[in-house]
Amino acid sequence: MPSIRLIEHENHIPEMNAPYVLITPTYADGEGRGAVPKKVIHFLNIPINRSNLLGVIGMGNRNFGATFALAARIIAQKCNVPVLDRIELAGTQEDISRVRAGLIKLRDNPCSTTAC
């Protein structure tokens, strides 16, 4: 699957014209406020980006307890898609292998999520 980094699109927000999986960090205070990065909010405010979203993978730090990967849970609930995985920090080799296998499976059968 091709990938894009939102941070590399400073002057415009890309439109996803095909099904995709969003991988997002969580930035939250102790109460969970601000969990979804503003760039991701702007990206998901574009209707085609919401409609092509198959699922979300959350990144975070387990040291933050209940707010670990909170952005993924918020996005999943608001966009009615599944949280496909939650990864701590940069992930382990096992995490990377598991996510890669899941993305290949999803690429070959995109309606295996509840988004279809």
VOTOR-114549 format. One record per residue: x, y, z of N, C-alpha, C, O in turn; residue number from 1. Coordinates in steps of 0.02 Angstrom, whole numbers, plus 50000, padded with zeros to 5 digits. Example, Ala and Ser with C-alpha at 12.3 -4.5 7.8 and 13.67 -1.06 7.14 Angstrom:
<n_X = 50660; n_Y = 49716; n_Z = 50390; ca_X = 50615; ca_Y = 49775; ca_Z = 50390; c_X = 50660; c_Y = 49835; c_Z = 50390; o_X = 50712; o_Y = 49834; o_Z = 50423; mido = 1>
<n_X = 50642; n_Y = 49888; n_Z = 50354; ca_X = 50684; ca_Y = 49947; ca_Z = 50357; c_X = 50645; c_Y = 50002; c_Z = 50394; o_X = 50670; o_Y = 50057; o_Z = 50402; mido = 2>
***
This chain:
<n_X = 50042; n_Y = 49941; n_Z = 50000; ca_X = 50000; ca_Y = 50000; ca_Z = 50000; c_X = 50044; c_Y = 50062; c_Z = 50000; o_X = 50093; o_Y = 50065; o_Z = 50037; mido = 1>
<n_X = 50027; n_Y = 50111; n_Z = 49959; ca_X = 50065; ca_Y = 50173; ca_Z = 49961; c_X = 50051; c_Y = 50210; c_Z = 50027; o_X = 50002; o_Y = 50196; o_Z = 50061; mido = 2>
<n_X = 50095; n_Y = 50255; n_Z = 50044; ca_X = 50085; ca_Y = 50294; ca_Z = 50106; c_X = 50099; c_Y = 50367; c_Z = 50093; o_X = 50136; o_Y = 50385; o_Z = 50048; mido = 3>
<n_X = 50069; n_Y = 50409; n_Z = 50135; ca_X = 50084; ca_Y = 50480; ca_Z = 50135; c_X = 50093; c_Y = 50501; c_Z = 50207; o_X = 50066; o_Y = 50470; o_Z = 50253; mido = 4>
<n_X = 50130; n_Y = 50555; n_Z = 50217; ca_X = 50138; ca_Y = 50584; ca_Z = 50284; c_X = 50106; c_Y = 50653; c_Z = 50283; o_X = 50125; o_Y = 50696; o_Z = 50244; mido = 5>
<n_X = 50056; n_Y = 50663; n_Z = 50326; ca_X = 50022; ca_Y = 50727; ca_Z = 50327; c_X = 50069; c_Y = 50784; c_Z = 50343; o_X = 50060; o_Y = 50839; o_Z = 50317; mido = 6>
<n_X = 50118; n_Y = 50771; n_Z = 50383; ca_X = 50164; ca_Y = 50824; ca_Z = 50403; c_X = 50203; c_Y = 50851; c_Z = 50343; o_X = 50227; o_Y = 50908; o_Z = 50346; mido = 7>
<n_X = 50210; n_Y = 50812; n_Z = 50291; ca_X = 50246; ca_Y = 50834; ca_Z = 50232; c_X = 50203; c_Y = 50878; c_Z = 50186; o_X = 50228; o_Y = 50905; o_Z = 50137; mido = 8>
<n_X = 50140; n_Y = 50885; n_Z = 50202; ca_X = 50094; ca_Y = 50925; ca_Z = 50162; c_X = 50075; c_Y = 50988; c_Z = 50200; o_X = 50018; o_Y = 50997; o_Z = 50221; mido = 9>
<n_X = 50124; n_Y = 51031; n_Z = 50209; ca_X = 50114; ca_Y = 51091; ca_Z = 50250; c_X = 50063; c_Y = 51140; c_Z = 50221; o_X = 50024; o_Y = 51169; o_Z = 50258; mido = 10>
<n_X = 50063; n_Y = 51148; n_Z = 50155; ca_X = 50022; ca_Y = 51201; ca_Z = 50125; c_X = 49955; c_Y = 51177; c_Z = 50100; o_X = 49913; o_Y = 51218; o_Z = 50080; mido = 11>
<n_X = 49943; n_Y = 51113; n_Z = 50100; ca_X = 49877; ca_Y = 51088; ca_Z = 50079; c_X = 49864; c_Y = 51021; c_Z = 50114; o_X = 49909; o_Y = 50988; o_Z = 50139; mido = 12>
<n_X = 49801; n_Y = 51003; n_Z = 50115; ca_X = 49781; ca_Y = 50940; ca_Z = 50145; c_X = 49765; c_Y = 50892; c_Z = 50089; o_X = 49722; o_Y = 50906; o_Z = 50047; mido = 13>
<n_X = 49799; n_Y = 50835; n_Z = 50086; ca_X = 49787; ca_Y = 50788; ca_Z = 50031; c_X = 49717; c_Y = 50756; c_Z = 50036; o_X = 49688; o_Y = 50750; o_Z = 50090; mido = 14>
<n_X = 49692; n_Y = 50736; n_Z = 49978; ca_X = 49629; ca_Y = 50700; ca_Z = 49975; c_X = 49644; c_Y = 50628; c_Z = 49957; o_X = 49682; o_Y = 50614; o_Z = 49911; mido = 15>
<n_X = 49613; n_Y = 50582; n_Z = 49994; ca_X = 49623; ca_Y = 50510; ca_Z = 49984; c_X = 49567; c_Y = 50485; c_Z = 49938; o_X = 49510; o_Y = 50480; o_Z = 49959; mido = 16>
<n_X = 49585; n_Y = 50471; n_Z = 49876; ca_X = 49537; ca_Y = 50450; ca_Z = 49827; c_X = 49529; c_Y = 50374; c_Z = 49823; o_X = 49496; o_Y = 50348; o_Z = 49777; mido = 17>
<n_X = 49558; n_Y = 50339; n_Z = 49870; ca_X = 49553; ca_Y = 50266; ca_Z = 49873; c_X = 49550; c_Y = 50246; c_Z = 49948; o_X = 49570; o_Y = 50285; o_Z = 49991; mido = 18>
<n_X = 49526; n_Y = 50186; n_Z = 49962; ca_X = 49524; ca_Y = 50164; ca_Z = 50032; c_X = 49594; c_Y = 50165; c_Z = 50063; o_X = 49644; o_Y = 50150; o_Z = 50030; mido = 19>
<n_X = 49597; n_Y = 50182; n_Z = 50127; ca_X = 49661; ca_Y = 50187; ca_Z = 50162; c_X = 49652; c_Y = 50173; c_Z = 50236; o_X = 49596; o_Y = 50172; o_Z = 50262; mido = 20>
<n_X = 49709; n_Y = 50163; n_Z = 50270; ca_X = 49712; ca_Y = 50155; ca_Z = 50342; c_X = 49751; c_Y = 50215; c_Z = 50370; o_X = 49804; o_Y = 50233; o_Z = 50344; mido = 21>
<n_X = 49724; n_Y = 50245; n_Z = 50421; ca_X = 49757; ca_Y = 50302; ca_Z = 50454; c_X = 49798; c_Y = 50277; c_Z = 50513; o_X = 49772; o_Y = 50239; o_Z = 50555; mido = 22>
<n_X = 49861; n_Y = 50297; n_Z = 50516; ca_X = 49903; ca_Y = 50283; ca_Z = 50574; c_X = 49916; c_Y = 50350; c_Z = 50607; o_X = 49942; o_Y = 50396; o_Z = 50575; mido = 23>
<n_X = 49897; n_Y = 50356; n_Z = 50671; ca_X = 49901; ca_Y = 50421; ca_Z = 50703; c_X = 49931; c_Y = 50416; c_Z = 50774; o_X = 49920; o_Y = 50367; o_Z = 50809; mido = 24>
<n_X = 49969; n_Y = 50467; n_Z = 50793; ca_X = 49992; ca_Y = 50471; ca_Z = 50862; c_X = 49936; c_Y = 50500; c_Z = 50906; o_X = 49885; o_Y = 50524; o_Z = 50881; mido = 25>
<n_X = 49946; n_Y = 50497; n_Z = 50970; ca_X = 49901; ca_Y = 50529; ca_Z = 51018; c_X = 49941; c_Y = 50583; c_Z = 51055; o_X = 49995; o_Y = 50570; o_Z = 51081; mido = 26>
<n_X = 49913; n_Y = 50642; n_Z = 51057; ca_X = 49941; ca_Y = 50697; ca_Z = 51096; c_X = 49886; c_Y = 50721; c_Z = 51142; o_X = 49841; o_Y = 50757; o_Z = 51121; mido = 27>
<n_X = 49888; n_Y = 50701; n_Z = 51205; ca_X = 49835; ca_Y = 50719; ca_Z = 51251; c_X = 49864; c_Y = 50744; c_Z = 51316; o_X = 49919; o_Y = 50726; o_Z = 51336; mido = 28>
<n_X = 49824; n_Y = 50786; n_Z = 51350; ca_X = 49844; ca_Y = 50805; ca_Z = 51417; c_X = 49820; c_Y = 50750; c_Z = 51464; o_X = 49794; o_Y = 50699; o_Z = 51440; mido = 29>
<n_X = 49827; n_Y = 50758; n_Z = 51527; ca_X = 49808; ca_Y = 50706; ca_Z = 51575; c_X = 49734; c_Y = 50689; c_Z = 51575; o_X = 49715; o_Y = 50636; o_Z = 51600; mido = 30>
<n_X = 49693; n_Y = 50733; n_Z = 51548; ca_X = 49621; ca_Y = 50723; ca_Z = 51544; c_X = 49598; c_Y = 50696; c_Z = 51477; o_X = 49539; o_Y = 50681; o_Z = 51467; mido = 31>
<n_X = 49645; n_Y = 50689; n_Z = 51430; ca_X = 49627; ca_Y = 50664; ca_Z = 51364; c_X = 49612; c_Y = 50718; c_Z = 51313; o_X = 49597; o_Y = 50703; o_Z = 51255; mido = 32>
<n_X = 49614; n_Y = 50781; n_Z = 51334; ca_X = 49601; ca_Y = 50836; ca_Z = 51287; c_X = 49658; c_Y = 50842; c_Z = 51237; o_X = 49716; o_Y = 50834; o_Z = 51254; mido = 33>
<n_X = 49639; n_Y = 50857; n_Z = 51175; ca_X = 49689; ca_Y = 50867; ca_Z = 51123; c_X = 49720; c_Y = 50802; c_Z = 51097; o_X = 49774; o_Y = 50804; o_Z = 51068; mido = 34>
<n_X = 49687; n_Y = 50746; n_Z = 51108; ca_X = 49716; ca_Y = 50681; ca_Z = 51089; c_X = 49728; c_Y = 50674; c_Z = 51014; o_X = 49779; o_Y = 50647; o_Z = 50993; mido = 35>
<n_X = 49681; n_Y = 50699; n_Z = 50974; ca_X = 49687; ca_Y = 50693; ca_Z = 50901; c_X = 49726; c_Y = 50753; c_Z = 50875; o_X = 49704; o_Y = 50810; o_Z = 50886; mido = 36>
<n_X = 49782; n_Y = 50742; n_Z = 50841; ca_X = 49820; ca_Y = 50799; ca_Z = 50814; c_X = 49778; c_Y = 50843; c_Z = 50768; o_X = 49737; o_Y = 50817; o_Z = 50729; mido = 37>
<n_X = 49788; n_Y = 50908; n_Z = 50772; ca_X = 49749; ca_Y = 50956; ca_Z = 50732; c_X = 49754; c_Y = 50941; c_Z = 50658; o_X = 49705; o_Y = 50947; o_Z = 50622; mido = 38>
<n_X = 49813; n_Y = 50922; n_Z = 50634; ca_X = 49822; ca_Y = 50907; ca_Z = 50563; c_X = 49777; c_Y = 50849; c_Z = 50543; o_X = 49750; o_Y = 50848; o_Z = 50487; mido = 39>
<n_X = 49769; n_Y = 50799; n_Z = 50587; ca_X = 49726; ca_Y = 50741; ca_Z = 50573; c_X = 49653; c_Y = 50763; c_Z = 50573; o_X = 49614; o_Y = 50740; o_Z = 50531; mido = 40>
<n_X = 49634; n_Y = 50806; n_Z = 50618; ca_X = 49565; ca_Y = 50832; ca_Z = 50620; c_X = 49549; c_Y = 50867; c_Z = 50554; o_X = 49497; o_Y = 50854; o_Z = 50524; mido = 41>
<n_X = 49593; n_Y = 50912; n_Z = 50531; ca_X = 49582; ca_Y = 50947; ca_Z = 50468; c_X = 49578; c_Y = 50898; c_Z = 50410; o_X = 49536; o_Y = 50905; o_Z = 50366; mido = 42>
<n_X = 49622; n_Y = 50848; n_Z = 50410; ca_X = 49622; ca_Y = 50797; ca_Z = 50358; c_X = 49556; c_Y = 50759; c_Z = 50356; o_X = 49528; o_Y = 50748; o_Z = 50303; mido = 43>
<n_X = 49530; n_Y = 50740; n_Z = 50414; ca_X = 49467; ca_Y = 50702; ca_Z = 50417; c_X = 49405; c_Y = 50745; c_Z = 50408; o_X = 49351; o_Y = 50718; o_Z = 50398; mido = 44>
<n_X = 49413; n_Y = 50810; n_Z = 50410; ca_X = 49356; ca_Y = 50854; ca_Z = 50396; c_X = 49340; c_Y = 50858; c_Z = 50322; o_X = 49288; o_Y = 50885; o_Z = 50302; mido = 45>
<n_X = 49383; n_Y = 50830; n_Z = 50280; ca_X = 49370; ca_Y = 50826; ca_Z = 50208; c_X = 49328; c_Y = 50763; c_Z = 50196; o_X = 49350; o_Y = 50708; o_Z = 50211; mido = 46>
<n_X = 49267; n_Y = 50771; n_Z = 50170; ca_X = 49220; ca_Y = 50714; ca_Z = 50164; c_X = 49249; c_Y = 50652; c_Z = 50130; o_X = 49237; o_Y = 50596; o_Z = 50153; mido = 47>
<n_X = 49287; n_Y = 50660; n_Z = 50075; ca_X = 49313; ca_Y = 50601; ca_Z = 50041; c_X = 49364; c_Y = 50564; c_Z = 50085; o_X = 49370; o_Y = 50503; o_Z = 50081; mido = 48>
<n_X = 49400; n_Y = 50601; n_Z = 50127; ca_X = 49448; ca_Y = 50569; ca_Z = 50172; c_X = 49412; c_Y = 50527; c_Z = 50225; o_X = 49436; o_Y = 50473; o_Z = 50243; mido = 49>
<n_X = 49356; n_Y = 50552; n_Z = 50250; ca_X = 49317; ca_Y = 50513; ca_Z = 50297; c_X = 49286; c_Y = 50452; c_Z = 50264; o_X = 49286; o_Y = 50397; o_Z = 50292; mido = 50>
<n_X = 49259; n_Y = 50461; n_Z = 50203; ca_X = 49223; ca_Y = 50406; ca_Z = 50171; c_X = 49268; c_Y = 50350; c_Z = 50149; o_X = 49246; o_Y = 50293; o_Z = 50144; mido = 51>
<n_X = 49331; n_Y = 50363; n_Z = 50135; ca_X = 49377; ca_Y = 50311; ca_Z = 50113; c_X = 49417; c_Y = 50279; c_Z = 50170; o_X = 49457; o_Y = 50234; o_Z = 50158; mido = 52>
<n_X = 49407; n_Y = 50302; n_Z = 50231; ca_X = 49442; ca_Y = 50275; ca_Z = 50289; c_X = 49417; c_Y = 50205; c_Z = 50305; o_X = 49358; o_Y = 50195; o_Z = 50320; mido = 53>
<n_X = 49462; n_Y = 50156; n_Z = 50303; ca_X = 49444; ca_Y = 50086; ca_Z = 50319; c_X = 49453; c_Y = 50070; c_Z = 50393; o_X = 49415; o_Y = 50030; o_Z = 50421; mido = 54>
<n_X = 49501; n_Y = 50101; n_Z = 50425; ca_X = 49515; ca_Y = 50087; ca_Z = 50495; c_X = 49573; c_Y = 50131; c_Z = 50518; o_X = 49603; o_Y = 50167; o_Z = 50478; mido = 55>
<n_X = 49588; n_Y = 50127; n_Z = 50582; ca_X = 49639; ca_Y = 50170; ca_Z = 50611; c_X = 49685; c_Y = 50129; c_Z = 50656; o_X = 49663; o_Y = 50083; o_Z = 50690; mido = 56>
<n_X = 49749; n_Y = 50146; n_Z = 50655; ca_X = 49799; ca_Y = 50117; ca_Z = 50699; c_X = 49825; c_Y = 50173; c_Z = 50743; o_X = 49845; o_Y = 50225; o_Z = 50719; mido = 57>
<n_X = 49823; n_Y = 50162; n_Z = 50808; ca_X = 49844; ca_Y = 50213; ca_Z = 50855; c_X = 49914; c_Y = 50200; c_Z = 50881; o_X = 49934; o_Y = 50144; o_Z = 50895; mido = 58>
<n_X = 49951; n_Y = 50255; n_Z = 50888; ca_X = 50018; ca_Y = 50253; ca_Z = 50917; c_X = 50016; c_Y = 50292; c_Z = 50982; o_X = 49978; o_Y = 50341; o_Z = 50989; mido = 59>
<n_X = 50056; n_Y = 50271; n_Z = 51031; ca_X = 50057; ca_Y = 50307; ca_Z = 51093; c_X = 50107; c_Y = 50278; c_Z = 51142; o_X = 50150; o_Y = 50238; o_Z = 51123; mido = 60>
<n_X = 50100; n_Y = 50297; n_Z = 51204; ca_X = 50144; ca_Y = 50275; ca_Z = 51258; c_X = 50101; c_Y = 50246; c_Z = 51313; o_X = 50058; o_Y = 50281; o_Z = 51341; mido = 61>
<n_X = 50112; n_Y = 50184; n_Z = 51330; ca_X = 50072; ca_Y = 50151; ca_Z = 51381; c_X = 50080; c_Y = 50183; c_Z = 51450; o_X = 50038; o_Y = 50173; o_Z = 51494; mido = 62>
<n_X = 50132; n_Y = 50222; n_Z = 51460; ca_X = 50141; ca_Y = 50257; ca_Z = 51523; c_X = 50084; c_Y = 50306; c_Z = 51537; o_X = 50074; o_Y = 50327; o_Z = 51594; mido = 63>
<n_X = 50047; n_Y = 50326; n_Z = 51485; ca_X = 49993; ca_Y = 50373; ca_Z = 51493; c_X = 49926; c_Y = 50340; c_Z = 51507; o_X = 49874; o_Y = 50372; o_Z = 51505; mido = 64>
<n_X = 49927; n_Y = 50275; n_Z = 51522; ca_X = 49868; ca_Y = 50239; ca_Z = 51545; c_X = 49809; c_Y = 50243; c_Z = 51498; o_X = 49813; o_Y = 50221; o_Z = 51441; mido = 65>
<n_X = 49754; n_Y = 50271; n_Z = 51523; ca_X = 49691; ca_Y = 50272; ca_Z = 51486; c_X = 49695; c_Y = 50313; c_Z = 51422; o_X = 49654; o_Y = 50303; o_Z = 51377; mido = 66>
<n_X = 49744; n_Y = 50357; n_Z = 51416; ca_X = 49750; ca_Y = 50396; ca_Z = 51355; c_X = 49795; c_Y = 50363; c_Z = 51302; o_X = 49806; o_Y = 50392; o_Z = 51249; mido = 67>
<n_X = 49821; n_Y = 50303; n_Z = 51317; ca_X = 49862; ca_Y = 50268; ca_Z = 51268; c_X = 49821; c_Y = 50256; c_Z = 51204; o_X = 49768; o_Y = 50226; o_Z = 51206; mido = 68>
<n_X = 49847; n_Y = 50281; n_Z = 51148; ca_X = 49816; ca_Y = 50274; ca_Z = 51082; c_X = 49744; c_Y = 50300; c_Z = 51081; o_X = 49702; o_Y = 50276; o_Z = 51043; mido = 69>
<n_X = 49730; n_Y = 50349; n_Z = 51123; ca_X = 49662; ca_Y = 50377; ca_Z = 51128; c_X = 49638; c_Y = 50408; c_Z = 51062; o_X = 49579; o_Y = 50404; o_Z = 51046; mido = 70>
<n_X = 49683; n_Y = 50438; n_Z = 51025; ca_X = 49663; ca_Y = 50468; ca_Z = 50961; c_X = 49630; c_Y = 50416; c_Z = 50915; o_X = 49581; o_Y = 50431; o_Z = 50882; mido = 71>
<n_X = 49658; n_Y = 50356; n_Z = 50913; ca_X = 49629; ca_Y = 50303; ca_Z = 50870; c_X = 49559; c_Y = 50286; c_Z = 50892; o_X = 49515; o_Y = 50276; o_Z = 50851; mido = 72>
<n_X = 49547; n_Y = 50281; n_Z = 50957; ca_X = 49480; ca_Y = 50265; ca_Z = 50982; c_X = 49430; c_Y = 50320; c_Z = 50966; o_X = 49373; o_Y = 50306; o_Z = 50948; mido = 73>
<n_X = 49452; n_Y = 50383; n_Z = 50973; ca_X = 49407; ca_Y = 50439; ca_Z = 50957; c_X = 49390; c_Y = 50440; c_Z = 50883; o_X = 49332; o_Y = 50446; o_Z = 50864; mido = 74>
<n_X = 49441; n_Y = 50432; n_Z = 50841; ca_X = 49429; ca_Y = 50433; ca_Z = 50768; c_X = 49385; c_Y = 50374; c_Z = 50748; o_X = 49338; o_Y = 50383; o_Z = 50709; mido = 75>
<n_X = 49399; n_Y = 50315; n_Z = 50775; ca_X = 49359; ca_Y = 50256; ca_Z = 50758; c_X = 49285; c_Y = 50267; c_Z = 50775; o_X = 49241; o_Y = 50251; o_Z = 50735; mido = 76>
<n_X = 49272; n_Y = 50294; n_Z = 50833; ca_X = 49203; ca_Y = 50306; ca_Z = 50854; c_X = 49170; c_Y = 50359; c_Z = 50810; o_X = 49113; o_Y = 50349; o_Z = 50788; mido = 77>
<n_X = 49204; n_Y = 50414; n_Z = 50796; ca_X = 49174; ca_Y = 50467; ca_Z = 50757; c_X = 49164; c_Y = 50448; c_Z = 50684; o_X = 49116; o_Y = 50471; o_Z = 50652; mido = 78>
<n_X = 49209; n_Y = 50407; n_Z = 50657; ca_X = 49206; ca_Y = 50389; ca_Z = 50586; c_X = 49175; c_Y = 50320; c_Z = 50575; o_X = 49170; o_Y = 50297; o_Z = 50518; mido = 79>
<n_X = 49156; n_Y = 50287; n_Z = 50628; ca_X = 49124; ca_Y = 50221; ca_Z = 50623; c_X = 49168; c_Y = 50170; c_Z = 50586; o_X = 49145; o_Y = 50135; o_Z = 50541; mido = 80>
<n_X = 49231; n_Y = 50167; n_Z = 50606; ca_X = 49278; ca_Y = 50119; ca_Z = 50579; c_X = 49312; c_Y = 50084; c_Z = 50638; o_X = 49310; o_Y = 50109; o_Z = 50694; mido = 81>
<n_X = 49344; n_Y = 50026; n_Z = 50626; ca_X = 49376; ca_Y = 49991; ca_Z = 50681; c_X = 49446; c_Y = 50018; c_Z = 50697; o_X = 49480; o_Y = 50046; o_Z = 50654; mido = 82>
<n_X = 49465; n_Y = 50010; n_Z = 50760; ca_X = 49535; ca_Y = 50019; ca_Z = 50779; c_X = 49569; c_Y = 49953; c_Z = 50760; o_X = 49553; o_Y = 49901; o_Z = 50788; mido = 83>
<n_X = 49614; n_Y = 49955; n_Z = 50712; ca_X = 49645; ca_Y = 49895; ca_Z = 50686; c_X = 49702; c_Y = 49871; c_Z = 50730; o_X = 49717; o_Y = 49811; o_Z = 50733; mido = 84>
<n_X = 49735; n_Y = 49917; n_Z = 50765; ca_X = 49790; ca_Y = 49899; ca_Z = 50810; c_X = 49808; c_Y = 49960; c_Z = 50851; o_X = 49790; o_Y = 50016; o_Z = 50835; mido = 85>
<n_X = 49845; n_Y = 49948; n_Z = 50906; ca_X = 49873; ca_Y = 50001; ca_Z = 50947; c_X = 49946; c_Y = 49982; c_Z = 50959; o_X = 49961; o_Y = 49926; o_Z = 50980; mido = 86>
<n_X = 49990; n_Y = 50029; n_Z = 50946; ca_X = 50062; ca_Y = 50016; ca_Z = 50949; c_X = 50094; c_Y = 50064; c_Z = 50998; o_X = 50079; o_Y = 50124; o_Z = 50999; mido = 87>
<n_X = 50139; n_Y = 50038; n_Z = 51040; ca_X = 50175; ca_Y = 50082; ca_Z = 51086; c_X = 50237; c_Y = 50111; c_Z = 51052; o_X = 50276; o_Y = 50075; o_Z = 51021; mido = 88>
<n_X = 50244; n_Y = 50177; n_Z = 51060; ca_X = 50301; ca_Y = 50213; ca_Z = 51034; c_X = 50313; c_Y = 50197; c_Z = 50960; o_X = 50266; o_Y = 50204; o_Z = 50920; mido = 89>
<n_X = 50372; n_Y = 50175; n_Z = 50941; ca_X = 50385; ca_Y = 50159; ca_Z = 50870; c_X = 50368; c_Y = 50087; c_Z = 50854; o_X = 50372; o_Y = 50067; o_Z = 50796; mido = 90>
<n_X = 50350; n_Y = 50048; n_Z = 50903; ca_X = 50331; ca_Y = 49978; ca_Z = 50892; c_X = 50392; c_Y = 49932; c_Z = 50892; o_X = 50449; o_Y = 49953; o_Z = 50881; mido = 91>
<n_X = 50378; n_Y = 49869; n_Z = 50904; ca_X = 50430; ca_Y = 49817; ca_Z = 50902; c_X = 50430; c_Y = 49785; c_Z = 50833; o_X = 50386; o_Y = 49799; o_Z = 50792; mido = 92>
<n_X = 50479; n_Y = 49742; n_Z = 50820; ca_X = 50479; ca_Y = 49705; ca_Z = 50757; c_X = 50416; c_Y = 49663; c_Z = 50751; o_X = 50388; o_Y = 49656; o_Z = 50696; mido = 93>
<n_X = 50393; n_Y = 49635; n_Z = 50807; ca_X = 50331; ca_Y = 49596; ca_Z = 50806; c_X = 50271; c_Y = 49639; c_Z = 50787; o_X = 50229; o_Y = 49619; o_Z = 50747; mido = 94>
<n_X = 50268; n_Y = 49700; n_Z = 50815; ca_X = 50214; ca_Y = 49747; ca_Z = 50797; c_X = 50216; c_Y = 49762; c_Z = 50723; o_X = 50164; o_Y = 49760; o_Z = 50689; mido = 95>
<n_X = 50274; n_Y = 49778; n_Z = 50697; ca_X = 50282; ca_Y = 49796; ca_Z = 50627; c_X = 50260; c_Y = 49738; c_Z = 50582; o_X = 50225; o_Y = 49748; o_Z = 50533; mido = 96>
<n_X = 50282; n_Y = 49677; n_Z = 50599; ca_X = 50263; ca_Y = 49618; ca_Z = 50559; c_X = 50188; c_Y = 49607; c_Z = 50561; o_X = 50158; o_Y = 49591; o_Z = 50510; mido = 97>
<n_X = 50158; n_Y = 49614; n_Z = 50621; ca_X = 50086; ca_Y = 49604; ca_Z = 50628; c_X = 50047; c_Y = 49655; c_Z = 50588; o_X = 49999; o_Y = 49638; o_Z = 50554; mido = 98>
<n_X = 50067; n_Y = 49719; n_Z = 50593; ca_X = 50032; ca_Y = 49771; ca_Z = 50556; c_X = 50041; c_Y = 49762; c_Z = 50481; o_X = 49993; o_Y = 49768; o_Z = 50443; mido = 99>
<n_X = 50102; n_Y = 49746; n_Z = 50460; ca_X = 50114; ca_Y = 49735; ca_Z = 50388; c_X = 50070; c_Y = 49678; c_Z = 50362; o_X = 50040; o_Y = 49685; o_Z = 50309; mido = 100>
<n_X = 50066; n_Y = 49623; n_Z = 50399; ca_X = 50024; ca_Y = 49566; ca_Z = 50378; c_X = 49950; c_Y = 49587; c_Z = 50376; o_X = 49914; o_Y = 49567; o_Z = 50330; mido = 101>
<n_X = 49928; n_Y = 49626; n_Z = 50425; ca_X = 49859; ca_Y = 49649; ca_Z = 50426; c_X = 49844; c_Y = 49695; c_Z = 50368; o_X = 49789; o_Y = 49692; o_Z = 50339; mido = 102>
<n_X = 49891; n_Y = 49739; n_Z = 50351; ca_X = 49880; ca_Y = 49785; ca_Z = 50294; c_X = 49878; c_Y = 49747; c_Z = 50228; o_X = 49839; o_Y = 49764; o_Z = 50184; mido = 103>
<n_X = 49919; n_Y = 49695; n_Z = 50222; ca_X = 49917; ca_Y = 49654; ca_Z = 50160; c_X = 49850; c_Y = 49619; c_Z = 50155; o_X = 49819; o_Y = 49616; o_Z = 50102; mido = 104>
<n_X = 49826; n_Y = 49591; n_Z = 50211; ca_X = 49761; ca_Y = 49558; ca_Z = 50212; c_X = 49706; c_Y = 49608; c_Z = 50195; o_X = 49660; o_Y = 49592; o_Z = 50156; mido = 105>
<n_X = 49710; n_Y = 49667; n_Z = 50223; ca_X = 49660; ca_Y = 49718; ca_Z = 50210; c_X = 49662; c_Y = 49742; c_Z = 50137; o_X = 49610; o_Y = 49754; o_Z = 50106; mido = 106>
<n_X = 49722; n_Y = 49748; n_Z = 50109; ca_X = 49730; ca_Y = 49767; ca_Z = 50039; c_X = 49695; c_Y = 49716; c_Z = 49993; o_X = 49662; o_Y = 49734; o_Z = 49945; mido = 107>
<n_X = 49704; n_Y = 49652; n_Z = 50010; ca_X = 49676; ca_Y = 49598; ca_Z = 49969; c_X = 49601; c_Y = 49589; c_Z = 49980; o_X = 49567; o_Y = 49560; o_Z = 49938; mido = 108>
<n_X = 49575; n_Y = 49612; n_Z = 50037; ca_X = 49504; ca_Y = 49605; ca_Z = 50053; c_X = 49482; c_Y = 49667; c_Z = 50093; o_X = 49472; o_Y = 49662; o_Z = 50153; mido = 109>
<n_X = 49474; n_Y = 49725; n_Z = 50059; ca_X = 49460; ca_Y = 49787; ca_Z = 50096; c_X = 49393; c_Y = 49787; c_Z = 50133; o_X = 49384; o_Y = 49828; o_Z = 50177; mido = 110>
<n_X = 49348; n_Y = 49743; n_Z = 50115; ca_X = 49284; ca_Y = 49742; ca_Z = 50151; c_X = 49286; c_Y = 49696; c_Z = 50212; o_X = 49234; o_Y = 49676; o_Z = 50236; mido = 111>
<n_X = 49346; n_Y = 49681; n_Z = 50236; ca_X = 49350; ca_Y = 49640; ca_Z = 50297; c_X = 49343; c_Y = 49683; c_Z = 50359; o_X = 49346; o_Y = 49657; o_Z = 50415; mido = 112>
<n_X = 49335; n_Y = 49749; n_Z = 50351; ca_X = 49322; ca_Y = 49793; ca_Z = 50408; c_X = 49248; c_Y = 49810; c_Z = 50408; o_X = 49212; o_Y = 49796; o_Z = 50360; mido = 113>
<n_X = 49226; n_Y = 49842; n_Z = 50461; ca_X = 49156; ca_Y = 49862; ca_Z = 50465; c_X = 49142; c_Y = 49924; c_Z = 50424; o_X = 49084; o_Y = 49946; o_Z = 50420; mido = 114>
<n_X = 49194; n_Y = 49953; n_Z = 50393; ca_X = 49184; ca_Y = 50014; ca_Z = 50353; c_X = 49150; c_Y = 49999; c_Z = 50286; o_X = 49127; o_Y = 50046; o_Z = 50253; mido = 115>
<n_X = 49146; n_Y = 49937; n_Z = 50265; ca_X = 49117; ca_Y = 49920; ca_Z = 50200; c_X = 49044; c_Y = 49900; c_Z = 50207; o_X = 49011; o_Y = 49885; o_Z = 50158; mido = 116>
***
